């Protein structure tokens, strides 16, 4: 601690003189009280000595407690306000600010009674001639430093009424150090070229170097603001009870990416302009054959109440390996795995994919409807701070009904699509073996667009700086 004025220096000198006279040391708090200075001034002057940190607890009156110690407890003041002829209860509550608390306590102490049969309305009368204000007496004991005479039960009761608070005070037990001196000498913290040139360093006293001190933290990399937003998305879904699906299979077969989702093999998304195909390995061969046959049948012939697409489904098209175009392929694998259980159990899953910034989630249970889907998405965006939401019908090959989610962008003054969603079709779920009656609601959300709306960014290419938590 730097000593900024002569007063502080004088205090330190008196502290050192006191330490010199004491055989076993002094308490910093007692020294501060005896010198009439702030405790921190004494703490700052302990550098020339050896100090041991100590802590002690004691009870102090709160602001309300100090008022009661001076004027009396609420119940005693209520009692004093009731004349011998009594007082209307309504008048008491208007007359005294703390009337409600004082009335309740005085009734508990049986100092007063209420006559509800009085023709002018409920009236309060005294039941005793005099009262002993024990609450005030206990607080006065604490105020005068005699709180030790009170039992812990009594102190805790006063604490519950917020009249007392337990305070921890830290002080130092200061003794003479190895280099103790009553004379203040400034210790040098730096060896300068002038000291070396003149040789004055020989007479200087240097402050010991603290090799244990932490150095200045070097500048290092930071998370991108968009990745911080992704972390918040993830945390919200985890708080809602979801678990994460594995998304590390970046290469996927067309079967799981398209066919299992009841997406026809002539769909434009399978075109080479929309999809990246692998040349090595070009084809996948490991499929659950019974499931593959059911997928083939529902595409080419129909089934499960559907007429299908009525085309010649080819295994060669399903075998093509691609860079996975969406995490819905992960959802398909997870739902198939779920369907293989002996007994179906409801599930909540979500994925977070950095490469495509897609936030995908599914909920599988009996009786789920579009209302449940709207409810989940509404809860998620509400937690994110979005209040203006719209839901619009849409089309997806693998969901029916399908629904797009929009939120209003205040900067662009228009509604912006945040994601797509829907209820997975029976043609997708039933071939997997998902039980009849089980519905699966699903969604895929953008990461960039909600971030644009949240921070008022008008162009998705603009750099962003995340300012709030």
Buried (B, 14 or more C-beta within 10 A) or exposed (E): EEBEEEEBEEBBBBBBEBBEEBEEBBBBBEBBEEBEBEBEBBBBBBBBBBBEEEEEEEBBBBEBBBBBBEEBBBBBBBBEBBEEEBBBBEBBEEEBEBBEBBBEBBBEBEBBBBEEEBEEEEBBBBBEEEBEBEBBEBBBBBBEEEBEEBEEEBBEBBBEBEBBEEEEEEBBBBBBBEEEEBEEEEEBEEEEEEBEEEEEBEEEEEEEEEEEEEEEEEEEEEEEBBEBBBEBBBEBBEEBEBEEBEBEEEEBBBBBBBBBBBBBBEEEBBEEEEBEEBEEEEEBEEBBEEBBEBBBBBBBEBBBEBEBBEEEBEEEBBBBBBBBBBBBBBBBBBBBEBBEEEEBEEBBBBBBBEEBBBBBBBBBBEEBEBEBBBEBBBEBBEBBEBEEBEBEEBEBBBBBBBBBBBBBBEEBEEBBBBBBBBBBBBBBBBBBBBEEEBBBBBBBBBBBBBBBBBBEBEEEEEEBEBEEE
